[in-house]
Amino acid sequence: MLRVENLTKVYDDGTEALRDVSFEVPDGQFLAIIGLSGSGKSTLLRCINRLVQPTAGTVFWNDENITEATQEDLRLIRRKIGMVFQQFNLVHRSTVITNVLAGRLGYVNPAMALINRFPRSDMTKAFAQLQRVGLAEKAKARADELSGGQQQRVGIARAMMQDPEMILADEPVASLDPVLAHSIMQYLELINSEGRVTVLCSLHFLDLVHRYADRAIALNHGRLVFDGEPRAIDDERFKAIYGQEAERVG
């Protein structure tokens, strides 16, 4: 169970990215986080695993207080929280298999990781994850030789190397065309349904939310303005989320 209580984030320049946001996510749920660009979606995800330090409020996961965890405790907590980024966050000059193995950095001796020495079991696991996302034949290719959709699949394989119990996906399909977007979302859906991995995924497009999410929360200027089933987003709620001038398509 993930519990976010009264979460607030104010950046040094005075920007209030989140204000008093509270919600719970039961284990195994696929939660979509929606809202306009700048509504606080990315900040929320980064506060959950403390890539961004909240200004106020608390994040509990499995009854552990992430917001007050020491760096050592946080390292252990993050082992089980995979992160998928909009811009992929791959090391472009490294091979695909090396990027996937980066998901094991929290489990191996740092000195060995620096020289890319991983146990044989991790190598086997990395190839299996690449096979799962259809990229086994690209294992020795440089990451920057791949298409955007392929790079995002590498990012998902890397996250799965952590044996995560939760995945935070920060607009993972924003830079992809609709066909590729659905292929990436299907991988996340499979991970959620087969492995009962909790997924929190920020998205722009409501058609993806309706297709893949069990539940949606919406942010507007850092405030929580909706929490419920995607089908409950009627015209009134849509305008509360996206603004009075917004028009629904489809």
VEXNU-834996 format. One record per residue: residue in one letter; chain; x, y, z of N, C-alpha, C, O in turn; residue number from 1. Coordinates in steps of 0.02 Angstrom, whole numbers, plus 32768, in hexadecimal, padded with zeros to 4 digits. Last residue first. Example, Ala and Ser with C-alpha at 12.3 -4.5 7.8 and 13.67 -1.06 7.14 Angstrom:
  rest  kette   nc1   nc2   nc3  cac1  cac2  cac3   cc1   cc2   cc3   oc1   oc2   oc3   nr
     S      A  8282  7F90  8162  82AC  7FCB  8165  8285  8002  818A  829E  8039  8192    2
     A      A  8294  7EE4  8186  8267  7F1F  8186  8294  7F5B  8186  82C8  7F5A  81A7    1
***
This chain:
  rest  kette   nc1   nc2   nc3  cac1  cac2  cac3   cc1   cc2   cc3   oc1   oc2   oc3   nr
     G      A  7D74  8288  7A49  7D60  8241  7A49  7D32  8231  7A82  7D1D  81F8  7A89  250
     V      A  7DB3  8303  7AAD  7DB7  82E7  7A6A  7DA4  829D  7A6E  7DC3  8278  7A95  249
     R      A  7D7C  8390  7B09  7D88  8348  7B05  7D89  8333  7ABC  7D63  834D  7A92  248
     E      A  7DCD  8429  7B23  7D99  8404  7AFF  7DAC  83BA  7AFC  7DE6  83A9  7AEE  247
     A      A  7DE7  84AE  7B98  7DFA  846D  7B7A  7DBF  844D  7B59  7D86  8454  7B6F  246
     E      A  7DC4  851D  7BDC  7DCA  8524  7B93  7DDA  84E2  7B71  7DDA  84DE  7B34  245
     Q      A  7DC8  84FA  7C62  7D87  8508  7C43  7D8A  850C  7BF7  7D58  8500  7BD6  244
     G      A  7E39  8472  7C88  7E29  84B9  7C7E  7DE8  84C2  7C58  7DD3  8496  7C32  243
     Y      A  7E54  83F0  7CAC  7E79  840D  7C74  7E6A  8456  7C65  7E89  8474  7C3A  242
     I      A  7E04  83D5  7D1E  7E49  83BC  7D19  7E71  83E5  7CE7  7EA9  83F9  7CF5  241
     A      A  7D8C  8410  7D07  7DAD  841E  7D47  7DF7  8409  7D45  7E21  8428  7D65  240
     K      A  7D6C  83D6  7C8E  7D7E  841E  7C8F  7D9F  8432  7CD1  7DC9  845F  7CD2  239
     F      A  7D51  8354  7CBC  7D85  8360  7C8A  7D9B  83A8  7C8A  7DD7  83B6  7C87  238
     R      A  7CE3  8368  7D0D  7D22  8356  7D2C  7D5D  8361  7CFC  7D93  8375  7D11  237
     E      A  7C86  8386  7CA7  7C93  83B5  7CDE  7CD6  83A7  7CFF  7CFE  83D5  7D0B  236
     D      A  7C87  8314  7C55  7C9C  8355  7C3B  7CAD  8386  7C71  7CDD  83AC  7C6B  235
     D      A  7CCA  828E  7CC0  7C99  82AB  7C92  7CB1  82F0  7C7B  7CE8  8304  7C8C  234
     I      A  7D19  8211  7CF4  7D2F  8253  7CDE  7CFF  826D  7CA9  7D09  8262  7C6D  233
     A      A  7CF8  8190  7D0F  7CD3  81C4  7D34  7CE8  820B  7D21  7CCD  823B  7D3A  232
     R      A  7D4F  813E  7CD0  7D0F  814A  7CAF  7CE5  817F  7CD2  7CB5  8199  7CB5  231
     P      A  7DBA  8134  7D2E  7DC0  815E  7CF2  7D7D  816E  7CD1  7D74  81A5  7CB7  230
     E      A  7D87  8140  7DD9  7D8D  8118  7D9C  7D91  8145  7D5F  7D6F  8179  7D5D  229
     G      A  7DE4  81BB  7E3B  7DAF  818B  7E2E  7DBB  8162  7DF0  7DF3  8162  7DD5  228
     D      A  7DFD  825A  7E61  7E16  8218  7E76  7DDD  81E7  7E6C  7DAB  81E8  7E91  227
     F      A  7E2E  8302  7E42  7E04  82C8  7E31  7E26  828A  7E4A  7E63  8284  7E49  226
     V      A  7E83  8362  7E6E  7E3F  8379  7E5B  7E12  833F  7E46  7DD7  8349  7E39  225
     L      A  7F07  8391  7ECF  7EE2  8357  7EBA  7E99  836C  7EAC  7E77  8385  7ED9  224
     R      A  7F74  8411  7E94  7F3F  83FB  7EC0  7F1C  83BE  7EA4  7F13  83B8  7E67  223
     G      A  7FCD  8441  7E35  7FE7  8420  7E70  7FB3  8408  7EA2  7FC5  83EC  7ED6  222
     H      A  7F7E  846E  7DCC  7FA6  849E  7DF2  7FBB  8480  7E36  7FBA  84A2  7E69  221
     N      A  7F2B  83DD  7DDC  7F25  841D  7DBA  7F48  8451  7DE6  7F32  845E  7E1E  220
     L      A  7F28  832E  7DC6  7F44  8368  7DE6  7F37  83A6  7DBB  7F39  83A2  7D7E  219
     A      A  7ECB  8299  7DE1  7EDC  82D2  7DB7  7EF5  830C  7DE1  7EDD  8319  7E18  218
     I      A  7ED0  81E8  7DDB  7ECE  8225  7E02  7EE5  825D  7DD5  7F0C  8253  7DA7  217
     A      A  7E79  8154  7DAD  7E9E  8190  7D9A  7E9A  81C4  7DD2  7E66  81CA  7DF3  216
     R      A  7E7E  80A1  7D97  7E69  80DC  7DBD  7E93  8118  7DA5  7ECA  810F  7D8C  215
     D      A  7EAC  8044  7D43  7E75  8031  7D6F  7E54  806E  7D8E  7E19  8070  7D9D  214
     A      A  7EDC  806A  7C9A  7EDD  8078  7CE2  7EA0  805D  7D06  7E69  805E  7CEC  213
     Y      A  7ED1  8052  7C0E  7F00  802C  7C37  7EF9  8035  7C82  7F0E  8008  7CA8  212
     R      A  7E6B  809C  7BCB  7E7D  8059  7BB4  7EA4  8031  7BE8  7E9B  7FF5  7BEE  211
     H      A  7E62  8117  7C0B  7E27  80EC  7C09  7E3A  80A4  7BF7  7E1C  8074  7C11  210
     V      A  7EE5  8145  7BF1  7ECD  813D  7C36  7E92  810D  7C37  7E90  80DF  7C61  209
     L      A  7EE4  814F  7B68  7F12  8120  7B88  7EFC  8111  7BD0  7F00  80D9  7BE7  208
     D      A  7E87  81B5  7B59  7E79  8173  7B3B  7EA6  813D  7B59  7E91  8104  7B61  207
     L      A  7EC0  8224  7B97  7E8B  81FF  7BBA  7E7C  81BC  7B9B  7E65  818E  7BBD  206
     F      A  7F6A  8249  7B9F  7F31  823A  7B74  7EFE  820D  7B97  7F0F  81D8  7BB2  205
     H      A  7FD4  825C  7BF7  7FB0  8296  7BDE  7F6D  8283  7BBF  7F3C  82A9  7BC5  204
     L      A  8008  820C  7C91  7FF3  820A  7C4B  7FD1  824B  7C38  7FB4  826E  7C62  203
     S      A  8067  81B0  7D04  804C  81F1  7CF1  8041  81F2  7CA5  806C  81DB  7C7F  202
     C      A  8048  8124  7D61  805D  813A  7D1F  803E  817D  7D0F  8000  8183  7D0C  201
     L      A  806E  80A9  7DCE  8057  80EF  7DCD  8073  810E  7D8E  80B0  8112  7D85  200
     V      A  804D  8003  7DF0  8065  8032  7DBD  8045  8076  7DC7  8007  807B  7DCA  199
     T      A  807C  7F74  7E49  8057  7FB3  7E4B  8076  7FE3  7E18  80B3  7FEA  7E16  198
     V      A  807D  7ED5  7E05  80A6  7F0F  7E15  807A  7F4D  7E14  8057  7F59  7DE3  197
     R      A  804E  7E58  7DE6  802C  7E7E  7E1B  8059  7EB7  7E34  805A  7EC7  7E6F  196
     G      A  8080  7E1B  7D78  80AA  7E1C  7DB3  808B  7E3E  7DEF  80A9  7E3F  7E25  195
     E      A  8016  7E25  7D1C  8036  7DE5  7D28  805D  7DE4  7D6A  805B  7DB3  7D8F  194
     S      A  7FEB  7EAD  7D23  7FBB  7E76  7D2A  7FDC  7E34  7D3B  7FC1  7E0E  7D64  193
     N      A  8061  7EFC  7D1A  8030  7F07  7D4F  8004  7ECA  7D59  7FF8  7EB6  7D92  192
     I      A  809C  7ECC  7CA6  80C1  7ECB  7CE5  8092  7ED1  7D21  809A  7EAE  7D53  191
     L      A  8035  7EEC  7C4D  8049  7EA6  7C57  806E  7E9E  7C99  8061  7E6F  7CBF  190
     E      A  8036  7F77  7C52  7FFA  7F53  7C65  800A  7F0A  7C75  7FF0  7EEE  7CA5  189
     L      A  80B5  7F91  7C1D  80A6  7FA3  7C63  8068  7F7F  7C7C  8066  7F6A  7CB6  188
     Y      A  809F  7F60  7B9B  80D2  7F42  7BC6  80C5  7F52  7C0F  80CA  7F26  7C3A  187
     Q      A  803B  7FB8  7B73  802B  7F71  7B79  805F  7F4C  7BA2  804E  7F1E  7BC7  186
     M      A  8080  8030  7B6C  804C  8028  7B9F  8039  7FDF  7BA8  8029  7FCA  7BE0  185
     I      A  80CE  8014  7AFB  80EE  801E  7B3C  80BC  8015  7B74  80CB  7FF5  7BA7  184
     S      A  806A  800A  7A99  8096  7FD1  7AA5  80B8  7FD7  7AE9  80BF  7FA6  7B0D  183
     H      A  802F  8089  7A9D  8008  804F  7AB3  8035  8013  7AC0  8028  7FED  7AEF  182
     A      A  809B  80D3  7A69  8081  80E1  7AAC  805A  80A5  7AC6  8062  8091  7B00  181
     L      A  80A7  80A4  79E8  80DC  8093  7A18  80C4  809F  7A60  80D6  8079  7A8D  180
     V      A  8031  80DF  79B7  803B  8096  79B3  806F  8080  79E5  8065  804F  7A09  179
     P      A  8042  816D  79CE  800D  8145  79EF  8017  80FA  79EE  8009  80D8  7A1F  178
     D      A  80F3  8193  79EE  80B6  8196  79C6  8082  8166  79E3  8093  813C  7A0C  177
     L      A  813D  81DC  7A82  8134  81A6  7A52  80F4  81AF  7A2A  80C5  81CF  7A41  176
     S      A  8150  822D  7AEE  8178  823C  7AB2  8170  8208  7A7B  8196  8208  7A4B  175
     A      A  80FE  81F7  7B51  80F2  823C  7B39  8116  824B  7AF9  80FE  8273  7AD1  174
     V      A  8104  8181  7B92  80F4  817E  7B4B  80EB  81C3  7B2D  80D3  81C9  7AF4  173
     P      A  811F  8194  7C19  814B  8168  7BF3  813E  8166  7BA8  8167  814E  7B82  172
     E      A  810C  81F2  7C88  80FA  8200  7C43  8123  81D6  7C13  8146  81F1  7BE8  171
     D      A  815E  8194  7CEF  8154  81DC  7CE7  814B  81ED  7C9E  817C  81F6  7C79  170
     A      A  8132  8114  7D52  813F  8123  7D0B  812C  816B  7CFD  80F1  817D  7CFF  169
     L      A  8164  80B3  7DCF  8150  80F8  7DC4  8163  8109  7D7C  819E  810C  7D6C  168
     I      A  8137  8016  7E0C  8158  803B  7DD7  8139  8080  7DD2  80FC  8087  7DD1  167
     M      A  8152  7FA4  7E91  812F  7FDF  7E78  8158  7FFE  7E41  8196  8001  7E45  166
     E      A  81A1  7F3C  7EA6  815D  7F34  7EBE  8131  7F6E  7EA7  80F4  7F6B  7EA9  165
     P      A  821F  7F01  7E33  81FA  7F35  7E58  81B7  7F1E  7E70  8197  7EF1  7E53  164
     D      A  829E  7EC7  7E10  8268  7EA0  7E2F  823A  7ECE  7E55  822E  7EC4  7E91  163
     Q      A  82F2  7F15  7DC9  82F1  7F21  7E11  82C2  7EF1  7E36  82BD  7EF3  7E73  162
     M      A  82DB  7EFD  7D46  8316  7EDB  7D64  8317  7EE4  7DB0  833A  7EBF  7DD2  161
     M      A  8277  7F52  7D22  8263  7F0F  7D37  829E  7EE7  7D54  8293  7EB6  7D77  160
     A      A  82C0  7FC1  7CF7  8297  7FC7  7D34  8285  7F81  7D4F  8284  7F77  7D8B  159
     R      A  82F5  7F8B  7C80  8322  7FA1  7CB7  82FB  7FA4  7CF9  8313  7F8D  7D2C  158
     A      A  8281  7F7A  7C36  82A9  7F3F  7C48  82D8  7F50  7C82  82E1  7F27  7CAF  157
     I      A  8260  8001  7C27  8233  7FD5  7C4C  8258  7F96  7C62  8250  7F7F  7C9B  156
     G      A  82CC  802D  7BD9  82BE  804C  7C1A  8291  8021  7C45  829B  801C  7C82  155
     V      A  82B7  7FE1  7B67  82F3  7FD5  7B8F  82EA  7FF2  7BD5  82FD  7FD3  7C06  154
     R      A  8243  8021  7B3E  823F  7FDB  7B52  827D  7FC6  7B79  8278  7F9E  7BA8  153
     Q      A  8279  809C  7B1B  824C  8098  7B54  8242  8051  7B6B  823A  8044  7BA7  152
     Q      A  82C5  8076  7AAD  82E7  8090  7AE8  82B9  808D  7B25  82CF  807E  7B5C  151
     Q      A  825E  8054  7A54  828C  8020  7A6C  82B0  8037  7AAA  82B9  8010  7AD9  150
     G      A  8224  80D1  7A3F  81FD  809C  7A5D  8229  8064  7A78  821A  8047  7AAD  149
     G      A  8292  8115  7A02  8276  812B  7A42  824E  80F5  7A65  8254  80EB  7AA1  148
     S      A  830C  809C  79C4  82D5  80CD  79BC  82BC  80E1  7A01  82CE  80C3  7A34  147
     L      A  83BE  808E  79E4  8379  8077  79E7  8348  80AF  79D9  8357  80EA  79E2  146
     E      A  843B  80BC  79F1  8429  80A1  79AF  83E0  808C  79AB  83C7  807A  7976  145
     D      A  8453  80DE  7A72  843F  8114  7A46  8433  80FD  79FE  8422  8126  79D3  144
     A      A  847D  8065  7AAB  843A  807D  7ABA  8423  80B4  7A89  83E8  80B8  7A78  143
     R      A  84D0  7FF3  7A3F  84D2  802F  7A69  848B  8049  7A71  8461  8043  7A44  142
     A      A  84B2  7F40  7A4B  84B0  7F80  7A28  84B7  7FBA  7A58  84A6  7FB4  7A93  141
     K      A  84A5  7ECC  7A8F  84E8  7EE6  7A87  84EB  7F28  7A60  8521  7F44  7A57  140
     A      A  8419  7EB3  7A8C  843D  7EB6  7ACB  8481  7ED7  7AC5  8496  7EFB  7AF2  139
     K      A  83BE  7EA3  7A28  83DE  7EE4  7A2C  840D  7EEA  7A69  8425  7F21  7A78  138
     E      A  837D  7E2C  7A35  83AE  7E31  79FE  83D5  7E73  79FF  8406  7E7B  79DB  137
     A      A  8322  7E46  7A99  835C  7E1C  7AA8  8392  7E23  7A73  83CE  7E1F  7A82  136
     L      A  82AD  7E90  7A9C  82EB  7EB1  7A87  8329  7E87  7A93  8360  7EA2  7A97  135
     G      A  822E  7E75  7AD3  823A  7E6C  7A8C  827A  7E8B  7A72  827D  7E9E  7A37  134
     V      A  821C  7E75  7B59  8207  7EB1  7B35  821A  7EAF  7AEB  8216  7EE2  7AC9  133
     R      A  824F  7DF7  7B77  8209  7E06  7B89  81F0  7E43  7B63  81B6  7E46  7B4F  132
     Q      A  82D4  7E02  7B55  82A9  7DD5  7B2F  8260  7DE6  7B3A  8237  7DE4  7B0C  131
     L      A  82FB  7E56  7BBB  82FD  7E6F  7B76  82D2  7E43  7B49  82B1  7E5C  7B1B  130
     Q      A  82EC  7DFD  7C25  82C2  7E39  7C23  82C2  7E58  7BDD  828E  7E70  7BC6  129
     A      A  834E  7D9F  7C03  8308  7D8A  7C08  82D9  7DC6  7C04  82A4  7DC3  7BE4  128
     F      A  83C1  7DEB  7C0F  83AE  7DD1  7BCD  8365  7DBB  7BCC  8342  7DC4  7B9A  127
     A      A  83BB  7DFF  7C9A  83B8  7E38  7C6C  83A4  7E22  7C26  837B  7E42  7C06  126
     K      A  83CB  7D7D  7CCD  838D  7DA2  7CDA  8385  7DDC  7CA9  834E  7DE8  7C90  125
     T      A  844D  7D63  7CA7  8417  7D39  7C8E  83D4  7D5D  7C95  83A9  7D5B  7C68  124
     M      A  848E  7DC6  7CF2  8493  7DC6  7CA9  845A  7D9D  7C8A  843B  7DB3  7C5A  123
     D      A  8470  7D99  7D73  8455  7DD9  7D5C  8459  7DDF  7D10  842B  7DFA  7CF1  122
     S      A  84B6  7D21  7D75  846D  7D1F  7D7D  844D  7D60  7D66  8417  7D60  7D49  121
     R      A  8539  7D4B  7D6F  851D  7D2A  7D35  84D1  7D28  7D39  84AE  7D2C  7D06  120
     P      A  854D  7DF1  7DB6  8548  7DA8  7DBB  8527  7D8A  7D7D  8500  7DAB  7D5B  119
     F      A  85AC  7E6E  7D5E  856F  7E58  7D7F  856F  7E0C  7D84  858D  7DEA  7D5A  118
     R      A  860F  7EEF  7D41  8615  7EA9  7D54  85D7  7E96  7D7D  85CF  7EAB  7DB6  117
     N      A  8627  7F74  7D1B  85F4  7F4B  7CF9  85FE  7F01  7D04  85F6  7ED8  7CD7  116
     I      A  8671  7FBD  7D6D  8694  7F9E  7D35  8667  7F6C  7D11  867F  7F3F  7CED  115
     L      A  8614  7FE5  7DCA  863A  8018  7DA5  865E  7FFC  7D69  8669  801F  7D37  114
     A      A  85EB  7F6E  7E05  85BE  7F90  7DD6  85E3  7FC3  7DAC  85D3  7FCD  7D71  113
     M      A  8654  7F55  7E5B  864A  7F28  7E22  861D  7F49  7DEE  8628  7F40  7DB2  112
     A      A  863D  7FBC  7EB7  867D  7FB8  7E94  8678  7F8C  7E56  8694  7F9C  7E21  111
     P      A  85BD  7F9F  7EEC  85C8  7FDA  7EC2  8608  7FD7  7E9A  860A  7FEE  7E60  110
     N      A  8576  7EFF  7EE4  85AF  7F25  7EFE  85BD  7F61  7ED1  85C9  7F57  7E95  109
     V      A  84C4  7F08  7EC5  8507  7EED  7EBB  853B  7F1A  7EDC  852D  7F53  7EEF  108
     Y      A  8448  7F44  7ED2  8450  7F01  7EED  8498  7EE7  7EEC  84A8  7EB6  7F0D  107
     G      A  8438  7FB9  7E8F  8429  7FBA  7ED7  8435  7F77  7EF9  842F  7F72  7F36  106
     L      A  8450  7F95  7E0B  8484  7FBA  7E2F  8477  7FBB  7E7B  84A7  7FBE  7EA2  105
     R      A  83FA  7F59  7DB5  8413  7F30  7DED  8445  7F55  7E18  8461  7F38  7E46  104
     G      A  83E2  7FAD  7D4C  83AC  7FA1  7D7B  83C0  7F77  7DB7  839B  7F72  7DE8  103
     A      A  844E  7FA1  7CFB  844E  7FD9  7D2B  8416  7FD2  7D5D  8419  7FF0  7D93  102
     L      A  842F  7F41  7C9F  8450  7F2B  7CDC  8453  7F63  7D11  845B  7F55  7D4C  101
     V      A  8402  7F93  7C38  83D2  7F6A  7C5C  83EF  7F54  7C9F  83CC  7F53  7CD2  100
     N      A  847A  7FCC  7C0C  8445  7FF6  7C27  8413  7FCF  7C4F  83FB  7FE6  7C83   99
     T      A  84BA  7F59  7BDE  84D7  7F7D  7C17  84A3  7FAC  7C36  84A0  7FB2  7C73   98
     I      A  8468  7F36  7B72  846C  7F09  7BAC  848A  7F2C  7BE9  8475  7F1E  7C21   97
     V      A  8481  7FA3  7B1B  843E  7F98  7B36  8442  7F6C  7B75  8421  7F7B  7BA7   96
     T      A  851D  7FF7  7B40  84F3  7FC6  7B1D  84B0  7FC0  7B40  84A6  7FD6  7B78   95
     S      A  8538  80AA  7B47  853D  8066  7B61  850F  8037  7B3A  84E0  804D  7B18   94
     R      A  851B  8125  7B1A  8557  8106  7AFF  8560  80BE  7B16  858A  809A  7AFD   93
     H      A  84A7  8149  7B60  84A4  813E  7B18  84E1  811A  7AFC  84DA  80F3  7ACD   92
     V      A  8459  8112  7BE4  849E  8128  7BD4  84A9  8117  7B8B  84B3  80DC  7B7A   91
     L      A  83B0  8150  7BF0  83E0  811C  7BE2  8426  813B  7BD9  842C  8176  7BCA   90
     N      A  8337  8198  7C05  836E  819A  7C35  839E  815E  7C2D  83B1  813E  7C5E   89
     F      A  82B3  81A9  7BCD  82D4  8168  7BCE  830E  8163  7C00  8315  8130  7C21   88
     Q      A  8264  8216  7BDA  829C  821C  7BAC  82CB  81E0  7BB2  8305  81E4  7B9D   87
     Q      A  8207  81E6  7C3B  81F0  81FE  7BF9  8228  81FE  7BC6  821F  81E8  7B8D   86
     F      A  8237  8151  7C96  823A  8199  7C89  8221  81AA  7C42  8226  8181  7C14   85
     V      A  8210  80E9  7D19  8212  80ED  7CD1  8209  8137  7CBF  81D9  8157  7CD5   84
     M      A  824C  8093  7DA5  823B  80D5  7D89  8243  80D2  7D3D  8277  80BC  7D24   83
     G      A  821D  8023  7E2B  8239  8031  7DE9  8222  8074  7DCF  81EB  808C  7DE0   82
     I      A  823D  7FFD  7EC7  8215  802F  7EA4  8238  803E  7E61  826B  8061  7E60   81
     K      A  8291  7FAE  7F0F  8250  7F91  7EFC  8222  7FC3  7ED9  81E7  7FB4  7ECE   80
     R      A  82FE  7FFD  7F2B  8308  7FBE  7F07  82C7  7FA4  7EEA  82C6  7F87  7EB4   79
     R      A  82D3  8062  7F7C  82D2  806E  7F33  82E1  802F  7F0B  82D2  802C  7ECF   78
     I      A  82EB  802D  7FFB  82A6  8037  7FE4  82A3  803C  7F98  8278  801F  7F78   77
     L      A  8377  8032  7FFE  8355  7FF1  8001  830D  7FF6  7FE9  82F4  7FC9  7FC6   76
     R      A  838B  80BC  7FF9  83A9  8091  7FC6  8387  804D  7FC4  837A  8032  7F8E   75
     L      A  834B  80E2  806E  832E  80F6  802E  834A  80CC  7FF5  8326  80BA  7FC7   74
     D      A  83A3  80B3  80CE  8360  8096  80CA  8340  80A5  8087  831D  807B  8069   73
     E      A  840E  8109  80AF  8417  80C1  80AA  83D3  809E  80A5  83CA  8071  807C   72
     Q      A  83D5  8187  80C7  83ED  8176  8084  83F7  812B  807C  83E8  8111  8046   71
     T      A  833F  8171  812A  8385  8182  8123  839B  816F  80DC  8377  814B  80B9   70
     A      A  8298  81AC  8113  82C8  8176  810F  830F  8192  810A  831B  81C5  80E8   69
     E      A  822F  8203  8112  825E  8209  8149  8294  81D4  8148  82BB  81CE  8178   68
     T      A  81E6  81E0  80A3  81FB  8226  80A9  822D  8231  80E2  8251  8262  80E2   67
     I      A  81C1  815D  80B6  81F5  816C  8084  8210  81B3  808F  824C  81BE  8085   66
     N      A  819B  80FD  8133  8197  8144  8125  81D0  8158  80F6  8209  8162  810C   65
     E      A  8147  8066  8115  8187  8088  811E  8180  80D1  810A  8161  80E0  80D7   64
     D      A  80D0  8027  80F6  80D7  8042  813A  811D  805E  8149  812C  806C  8182   63
     N      A  80DA  8019  806D  80DF  7FDD  8097  80F0  7FF1  80E0  8118  7FD1  8101   62
     W      A  8102  80BE  806F  80FC  8084  8043  810A  8046  806C  8140  803E  808A   61
     F      A  80D4  8165  8084  80DE  8124  80A3  80D6  80EE  806E  80A8  80F0  8045   60
     V      A  8102  8208  8084  80F5  81D1  8057  8106  8190  807D  813E  8186  8094   59
     T      A  80C6  82A6  80BE  80E6  8266  80CB  80D3  8234  8095  809A  8234  807C   58
     G      A  80E5  835A  80CE  80BE  831E  80C1  80E7  82DF  80C8  8123  82E2  80D6   57
     A      A  8151  83CE  8078  8128  83B9  80B1  8100  837C  809C  80FA  836D  8061   56
     T      A  81AB  83CB  8010  81AF  8402  8040  8189  83F0  8080  819E  8401  80B7   55
     P      A  8200  8336  7FD8  81C4  835D  7FE5  81D1  8396  8017  81FC  8390  8042   54
     Q      A  8284  8328  7F69  8274  8329  7FB1  8235  8353  7FBC  8235  838E  7FAB   53
     V      A  8289  82BA  7EE3  827C  82FF  7EF8  8267  82FD  7F41  823D  82D4  7F54   52
     L      A  829F  8239  7EF2  82CC  825A  7EC4  82C5  82A6  7ECC  82F3  82CC  7EBF   51
     R      A  8244  81F8  7F46  8271  822B  7F61  82AB  823D  7F33  82E2  824E  7F4A   50
     N      A  81DE  81B1  7F16  821C  818C  7F22  8256  81BB  7F37  8290  81A7  7F3A   49
     I      A  817E  8218  7F1A  816E  81D7  7F37  81AD  81AF  7F44  81B3  818D  7F77   48
     C      A  81B2  8284  7ED6  81AE  8288  7F1F  81A2  8244  7F3E  81B9  8237  7F76   47
     R      A  81A2  8257  7E55  81E6  825D  7E6F  81E7  8267  7EBB  8218  8256  7EDC   46
     L      A  8117  825E  7E47  8139  821E  7E40  817F  8220  7E5F  8195  81F1  7E80   45
     L      A  8106  82EB  7E59  80E6  82BA  7E86  810B  8277  7E82  811B  825A  7EB6   44
     T      A  814B  8320  7DED  8162  832E  7E31  8145  82FC  7E62  8167  82E5  7E90   43
     S      A  80FB  82F3  7D84  8140  82DB  7D8A  815B  82E6  7DD1  817D  82BB  7DEC   42
     K      A  8081  833B  7DA2  8083  82F2  7D9B  80CA  82D7  7DA6  80D3  82A8  7DCD   41
     G      A  8068  83C2  7DA6  8087  83A3  7DE0  8091  8358  7DDC  80A6  8339  7E0C   40
     S      A  8042  8409  7D38  800F  8400  7D6D  802C  83DF  7DAC  800C  83E0  7DE0   39
     G      A  8094  8415  7CCC  809E  8444  7D03  806C  843D  7D3B  806C  8465  7D6A   38
     S      A  801C  83E2  7C58  8063  83EC  7C66  806A  8422  7C9B  804A  8456  7C97   37
     L      A  7F81  83AD  7CA8  7FA8  83D3  7C78  7FF2  83D1  7C89  8005  83C0  7CC1   36
     G      A  7F5D  8303  7CDA  7F5D  834B  7CE4  7F87  836C  7CAE  7FAD  834A  7C8B   35
     I      A  7F67  8266  7D36  7F5A  8290  7CFB  7F59  82D9  7D0E  7F56  82EC  7D49   34
     I      A  7F9D  81CA  7D58  7FA0  820E  7D73  7F9B  823D  7D37  7FC6  823C  7D0A   33
     A      A  7F57  8129  7D6F  7F6C  815E  7D41  7F6A  81A1  7D65  7F3C  81B0  7D8B   32
     L      A  7F80  8093  7DB9  7F67  80D7  7DC5  7F83  8106  7D91  7FC0  810B  7D89   31
     F      A  7F5E  7FF6  7DD1  7F7A  801E  7D9B  7F5A  8063  7DA0  7F1F  806C  7D8E   30
     Q      A  7F83  7F99  7E68  7F58  7FC5  7E40  7F80  7FE7  7E08  7FBC  7FF3  7E0F   29
     G      A  7FD2  7F4D  7EBC  7FBB  7F2F  7E7E  7F8F  7F5B  7E53  7F78  7F45  7E1F   28
     D      A  7F9F  7F90  7F58  7FCE  7F66  7F33  7FAD  7F4B  7EF4  7F74  7F34  7EF5   27
     P      A  7F4A  802F  7F51  7F51  7FEA  7F69  7F82  7FC4  7F3C  7F8D  7FD5  7F02   26
     V      A  7F72  80CF  7F75  7F73  80A1  7F3D  7F7C  805A  7F58  7FB1  804A  7F72   25
     E      A  7F2A  8169  7FAD  7F45  8127  7FBB  7F42  80FC  7F7C  7F16  8105  7F52   24
     F      A  7F4C  821A  7FC3  7F29  81E2  7FA4  7F4C  81A1  7FB9  7F83  81A2  7FD3   23
     S      A  7F61  82C9  7FC3  7F5A  828B  7FEA  7F34  8258  7FC1  7F02  8268  7FA1   22
     V      A  7FB6  8362  7FBD  7F9C  832A  7F96  7F9B  82EB  7FC1  7FCE  82D9  7FDF   21
     D      A  7FDB  83EB  7FDA  7FAF  83C4  8005  7F8D  838A  7FE1  7F51  8381  7FE5   20
     R      A  8014  8417  7F43  7FF8  8435  7F7F  7FC7  8405  7FA0  7F90  83F9  7F86   19
     L      A  80A2  8426  7ED9  806F  83FB  7EF8  8055  841F  7F36  807B  8440  7F59   18
     A      A  80EA  8494  7EAC  80DB  845E  7E7D  80A4  842F  7E97  807D  8415  7E6F   17
     E      A  80FF  8534  7EB6  80DC  8502  7EDD  80C5  84CB  7EAE  8092  84D2  7E8C   16
     T      A  8191  858E  7EA5  815E  8568  7E81  8140  8532  7EAE  8164  8507  7EC8   15
     G      A  81FD  85C8  7EE4  81BA  85D9  7EFB  8182  85B4  7ED8  8148  85BB  7EEB   14
     D      A  8277  859A  7EC2  8262  85D8  7EA1  821B  85ED  7EB4  8201  861E  7E9A   13
     D      A  827E  8521  7F06  82A4  855A  7F20  8290  859C  7F00  8296  85D1  7F1F   12
     Y      A  81D7  84D9  7F0B  821C  84DE  7EF4  823D  851E  7F0C  821B  854C  7F23   11
     V      A  8172  8482  7F74  817F  84C6  7F5C  81C9  84C9  7F4A  81F4  84BD  7F73   10
     K      A  8101  8403  7F88  8144  8412  7F70  8146  8459  7F55  8123  846A  7F26    9
     T      A  80A5  839A  7FF4  80AF  83DD  7FD8  80F7  83E4  7FC2  8126  83CD  7FE4    8
     L      A  802F  8323  8025  8070  832F  8004  8071  8375  7FE4  8044  8387  7FBE    7
     N      A  7FD4  82E1  807B  7FDE  8329  807E  8020  833F  805F  8045  8368  807B    6
     E      A  8010  8244  8062  7FEA  826C  8091  8001  82B5  8090  803A  82C4  80A3    5
     V      A  8003  81B0  8010  801E  81F3  8009  7FF2  8222  8032  7FB6  8226  8027    4
     R      A  8026  8109  801C  7FFE  813F  8038  8023  8181  8031  805B  8188  8049    3
     L      A  801D  806B  7FD2  803E  80AD  7FD0  800E  80E1  7FED  7FD4  80E4  7FD8    2
     M      A  802A  7FC4  8000  8000  8000  8000  802C  803F  8000  8059  8046  8029    1
***
